[in-house]
Amino acid sequence: MTVYAWDERHVTAAIADAGFANARVTVWPEAFFRPPLTDGARLSAMTDGFEGQVWRGGLLAATRWWPTAPQSRDWITFLRASGVDLNQTAPTPPLPVASDILPTSWTVNSAPVTDLWGVVQNERVAAVAAAVIAAPFLYFLAEAAVFTVATMRAEAALAGMNASSQAIRADRAGALSNLDNIESYLSLEHFPPQFELFSATANLLRDSKVTLSEWNYDSGQLEIALQADRPLEASSFIQMFEQDGHFSEVGGTMGNQERELRLKMRVDSLEWPTS
């Protein structure tokens, strides 16, 4: 479930500045007016900032907003929290996707017919209402009475939805607060987490048809052992790891009739942005 939250005072002021009555306006997230995906993750350029999105089966499964384009660490943390398989996804943020704003929300097609509040705000329905006003006075009174009852029911339903989602909004705010604390803790680390290093190593060896038999990591020094059913060329693997941004000073030794290769390398420190 994806939950959006906003500053009520800021939104109310914006509605008043636009000349609308707050009680007759429904607030929609901007993501609902950007073209949807079927499956995958993307970084959308929004009117104000950037939004990471994870789609599954045409549903917006998870989102995260940043005021500026996220760093690789922030993007990986978002994907991991959203349950995305990092082995199937590039660890660096994709280029932001700038898309046109749709004339209507992509959620409207799946909205129930009983969503009377959305119907009230439809321009075609407003035109019909204007025609009804021009009808005989008694007919207008009858239609006004029916409309009033429907509006009261819709407002009661909206009030119930807001009350029922209050706990969800509070949980989401708490989760974001915890995420900020976790990211602050991670910023104290001088080296990438082992999970990130193992993922980078697996990506490098994916097409090499070798087995990773040993993994030893200690304070920025990594030693691994590779085995295969054929002689291995140390130079190609050394060059492969040297070209990756996580590793440097790579060296290797052969063993077991050149079918085993032991690589030692230094893990490069993280470069955190300065404020």
Backbone torsions as a table, in degrees:
resi	resn	phi	psi	omega
1	MET	NA	131.9	177.5
2	THR	-103.8	127.7	-178.2
3	VAL	-120.6	131.3	177.3
4	TYR	-107.3	144.4	177.5
5	ALA	-134.0	148.9	179.9
6	TRP	-147.8	166.4	179.6
7	ASP	-78.1	109.5	-175.2
8	GLU	-61.8	-39.8	-179.5
9	ARG	-64.5	-41.6	179.4
10	HIS	-64.7	-43.2	-179.0
11	VAL	-67.5	-41.5	179.5
12	THR	-61.5	-41.2	178.6
13	ALA	-65.0	-40.4	179.1
14	ALA	-64.1	-38.6	178.3
15	ILE	-64.8	-42.7	179.0
16	ALA	-64.5	-40.2	178.6
17	ASP	-63.3	-30.6	179.7
18	ALA	-80.7	-5.7	177.5
19	GLY	85.0	21.9	179.5
20	PHE	-109.5	157.9	175.0
21	ALA	-84.0	130.0	-176.4
22	ASN	-59.3	-35.0	-177.3
23	ALA	-70.1	-17.0	-177.0
24	ARG	-107.3	14.2	-177.0
25	VAL	-120.5	134.3	174.0
26	THR	-106.2	130.3	-179.0
27	VAL	-88.1	129.1	179.8
28	TRP	-120.3	142.7	173.2
29	PRO	-66.4	145.4	179.8
30	GLU	-61.1	-30.9	-179.2
31	ALA	-60.5	-24.4	-179.5
32	PHE	-73.3	-12.5	-179.6
33	PHE	-112.1	13.5	172.1
34	ARG	-105.7	144.2	-178.4
35	PRO	-54.1	131.0	-177.3
36	PRO	-80.5	167.5	171.8
37	LEU	-108.4	169.0	172.2
38	THR	-92.5	-54.4	178.2
39	ASP	-145.1	149.1	174.6
40	GLY	123.8	-179.5	179.4
41	ALA	-121.7	143.0	178.5
42	ARG	-149.1	162.0	176.2
43	LEU	-113.3	111.9	-175.5
44	SER	-97.9	134.2	172.9
45	ALA	-81.7	117.0	-177.4
46	MET	-101.6	175.0	178.6
47	THR	-58.7	-35.9	179.5
48	ASP	-135.9	95.6	178.2
49	GLY	97.8	-160.1	-176.2
50	PHE	-133.7	145.5	-179.0
51	GLU	-127.3	121.6	171.7
52	GLY	-80.8	134.8	-176.2
53	GLN	-132.2	139.6	173.0
54	VAL	-121.8	121.8	-177.2
55	TRP	-111.1	138.8	175.3
56	ARG	-137.9	117.7	178.2
57	GLY	59.9	35.2	179.7
58	GLY	81.3	2.9	179.7
59	LEU	-108.5	140.5	176.7
60	LEU	-79.2	98.6	-171.8
61	ALA	-81.5	-33.0	-176.7
62	ALA	-157.2	146.5	177.9
63	THR	-139.5	158.1	173.1
64	ARG	-152.9	130.6	-176.3
65	TRP	-105.1	140.0	174.1
66	TRP	-129.4	142.7	176.7
67	PRO	-69.7	-28.5	175.1
68	THR	-129.2	168.1	-178.6
69	ALA	-56.8	132.3	-175.3
70	PRO	-71.5	153.2	171.9
71	GLN	-77.6	168.4	-179.3
72	SER	-58.0	-41.5	-178.8
73	ARG	-62.5	-42.9	179.9
74	ASP	-65.1	-39.8	-179.2
75	TRP	-66.0	-44.0	179.7
76	ILE	-63.8	-41.3	178.6
77	THR	-61.5	-41.4	178.3
78	PHE	-63.7	-45.2	180.0
79	LEU	-63.6	-42.9	-179.8
80	ARG	-62.6	-42.9	-179.9
81	ALA	-67.3	-24.3	-179.9
82	SER	-90.0	1.4	178.2
83	GLY	78.5	22.5	-179.9
84	VAL	-82.8	137.7	177.0
85	ASP	-72.0	108.7	-176.1
86	LEU	-68.3	-21.5	177.3
87	ASN	-69.6	-19.4	-179.5
88	GLN	-104.0	6.5	-175.1
89	THR	-133.5	139.8	177.8
90	ALA	-63.9	137.9	-177.8
91	PRO	-73.8	-13.7	-179.5
92	THR	-95.8	147.8	-179.9
93	PRO	-61.3	139.1	177.0
94	PRO	-73.1	167.5	175.5
95	LEU	-65.3	137.5	179.9
96	PRO	-60.2	139.1	179.4
97	VAL	-97.7	118.0	176.5
98	ALA	-99.0	116.3	-176.7
99	SER	-124.2	158.3	179.0
100	ASP	-71.3	153.6	175.7
101	ILE	-83.0	127.2	-178.6
102	LEU	-70.7	150.9	177.8
103	PRO	-66.8	-29.1	176.7
104	THR	-136.6	158.4	-179.9
105	SER	-64.3	140.4	177.4
106	TRP	-69.0	-10.2	177.0
107	THR	-82.2	-12.7	-175.0
108	VAL	-65.1	-36.4	-177.7
109	ASN	-61.5	-27.4	-178.7
110	SER	-103.5	4.1	-178.8
111	ALA	-72.9	142.9	179.7
112	PRO	-67.8	154.0	179.5
113	VAL	-63.4	-26.0	-177.4
114	THR	-78.1	2.9	178.2
115	ASP	-76.9	76.1	-172.8
116	LEU	-65.9	-32.6	-178.8
117	TRP	-64.1	-38.8	176.2
118	GLY	-66.9	-35.6	179.0
119	VAL	-65.4	-39.4	-178.0
120	VAL	-59.2	-34.9	-174.9
121	GLN	-88.7	0.0	179.0
122	ASN	-72.6	134.6	-175.7
123	GLU	-64.8	-36.2	179.6
124	ARG	-65.2	-40.6	178.5
125	VAL	-65.5	-36.3	177.7
126	ALA	-62.6	-37.7	177.8
127	ALA	-65.5	-40.3	177.2
128	VAL	-63.2	-40.6	178.5
129	ALA	-61.0	-38.9	177.9
130	ALA	-63.1	-37.3	177.4
131	ALA	-66.6	-36.8	179.1
132	VAL	-64.7	-36.8	179.3
133	ILE	-61.0	-32.0	-179.9
134	ALA	-78.6	-7.8	179.8
135	ALA	-74.8	174.5	179.3
136	PRO	-53.5	150.3	-171.7
137	PHE	-60.5	-42.6	-178.6
138	LEU	-65.9	-38.9	178.2
139	TYR	-64.2	-38.7	178.2
140	PHE	-62.8	-41.4	179.5
141	LEU	-61.9	-41.4	-180.0
142	ALA	-64.7	-44.1	179.5
143	GLU	-65.9	-36.7	179.4
144	ALA	-64.4	-38.0	179.7
145	ALA	-64.9	-43.7	178.7
146	VAL	-63.4	-41.7	179.9
147	PHE	-63.9	-39.2	179.9
148	THR	-63.2	-43.4	179.0
149	VAL	-62.7	-44.5	-180.0
150	ALA	-63.3	-39.3	179.5
151	THR	-65.0	-42.0	179.0
152	MET	-62.0	-41.2	178.6
153	ARG	-65.6	-41.3	179.8
154	ALA	-64.9	-42.2	178.8
155	GLU	-64.9	-37.6	177.3
156	ALA	-64.8	-40.0	178.9
157	ALA	-65.2	-41.2	178.4
158	LEU	-65.0	-39.1	178.2
159	ALA	-63.2	-40.4	177.7
160	GLY	-64.4	-40.1	178.8
161	MET	-64.6	-41.6	178.8
162	ASN	-63.7	-40.4	-179.9
163	ALA	-67.1	-41.2	-177.6
164	SER	-70.5	-25.7	-178.8
165	SER	-93.0	-0.4	-178.1
166	GLN	-61.5	-43.9	179.8
167	ALA	-64.4	-37.0	179.3
168	ILE	-65.2	-42.8	179.1
169	ARG	-64.1	-38.2	178.0
170	ALA	-65.5	-41.0	178.7
171	ASP	-63.5	-39.9	-179.5
172	ARG	-66.1	-41.0	178.0
173	ALA	-62.6	-39.6	177.4
174	GLY	-65.9	-38.9	179.1
175	ALA	-64.5	-41.5	178.2
176	LEU	-65.0	-36.6	177.3
177	SER	-64.0	-43.6	177.5
178	ASN	-63.2	-36.8	179.7
179	LEU	-64.6	-39.6	177.1
180	ASP	-62.1	-40.0	178.8
181	ASN	-65.0	-41.1	179.6
182	ILE	-63.8	-43.5	-179.2
183	GLU	-66.4	-34.5	176.3
184	SER	-64.6	-38.7	177.7
185	TYR	-66.3	-42.5	-179.5
186	LEU	-64.5	-29.0	-179.0
187	SER	-67.2	-15.6	177.1
188	LEU	-77.8	-16.8	-179.7
189	GLU	-74.5	137.6	178.0
190	HIS	-87.3	-18.0	-177.0
191	PHE	-124.5	155.4	177.7
192	PRO	-62.0	154.4	176.7
193	PRO	-65.6	153.4	-178.1
194	GLN	-60.5	-32.6	179.0
195	PHE	-59.9	-42.1	178.5
196	GLU	-65.8	-40.3	178.9
197	LEU	-65.3	-42.3	-180.0
198	PHE	-65.2	-39.0	178.2
199	SER	-64.0	-41.8	178.7
200	ALA	-64.3	-40.9	178.6
201	THR	-63.7	-43.7	179.9
202	ALA	-61.7	-38.9	178.0
203	ASN	-65.5	-38.5	179.5
204	LEU	-66.4	-37.3	-175.1
205	LEU	-93.0	3.2	-171.8
206	ARG	-57.1	-40.2	-176.5
207	ASP	-103.6	12.5	-174.0
208	SER	-93.4	-9.2	179.1
209	LYS	56.0	49.6	176.9
210	VAL	-127.0	163.1	177.9
211	THR	-110.9	130.0	176.4
212	LEU	-85.6	102.0	-172.4
213	SER	-94.4	-22.3	-179.9
214	GLU	-140.1	148.9	178.8
215	TRP	-145.5	112.3	179.3
216	ASN	-129.1	119.6	-177.7
217	TYR	-129.2	133.8	179.6
218	ASP	-156.2	112.8	171.6
219	SER	50.1	54.1	175.1
220	GLY	84.4	1.4	177.2
221	GLN	-114.1	127.3	-178.4
222	LEU	-120.7	133.6	175.3
223	GLU	-128.7	126.9	179.1
224	ILE	-129.1	159.5	175.9
225	ALA	-125.1	132.3	179.3
226	LEU	-115.4	140.1	177.8
227	GLN	-130.0	150.2	179.2
228	ALA	-153.0	169.1	177.9
229	ASP	-93.9	21.2	-179.8
230	ARG	-147.4	160.9	174.9
231	PRO	-62.3	140.2	-178.6
232	LEU	-105.7	148.1	177.0
233	GLU	-101.1	110.9	-176.2
234	ALA	-62.1	-38.1	-174.3
235	SER	-61.9	-38.7	-177.9
236	SER	-67.0	-39.2	179.9
237	PHE	-72.9	-36.0	177.3
238	ILE	-62.6	-45.5	179.1
239	GLN	-63.3	-38.4	-179.1
240	MET	-60.4	-47.1	-178.5
241	PHE	-73.2	-32.8	179.3
242	GLU	-64.5	-32.1	-177.5
243	GLN	-78.3	-14.4	177.5
244	ASP	-80.8	143.3	-175.5
245	GLY	-71.4	-9.2	-178.6
246	HIS	-87.4	-22.8	-167.5
247	PHE	-125.0	155.9	174.4
248	SER	-157.5	170.4	179.9
249	GLU	52.7	50.9	-176.2
250	VAL	-85.0	132.5	175.3
251	GLY	-135.0	158.6	-177.1
252	GLY	-147.3	153.8	175.7
253	THR	-132.3	145.5	-177.4
254	MET	-98.1	157.3	177.1
255	GLY	-160.1	169.8	176.3
256	ASN	52.2	57.5	177.5
257	GLN	56.7	41.1	176.3
258	GLU	63.7	18.0	175.2
259	ARG	-100.3	1.7	175.8
260	GLU	-130.0	132.5	-178.4
261	LEU	-127.8	125.8	177.0
262	ARG	-107.0	124.0	-177.8
263	LEU	-113.2	134.7	173.2
264	LYS	-119.8	138.7	-176.4
265	MET	-154.6	163.1	175.6
266	ARG	-100.1	137.2	175.9
267	VAL	-89.7	124.4	-176.9
268	ASP	-72.0	143.8	-179.6
269	SER	-68.5	154.4	176.3
270	LEU	-73.6	146.1	175.7
271	GLU	-110.1	99.2	-177.2
272	TRP	-83.4	142.6	179.3
273	PRO	-66.8	143.3	178.1
274	THR	-99.6	144.3	-178.0
275	SER	-89.3	NA	NA
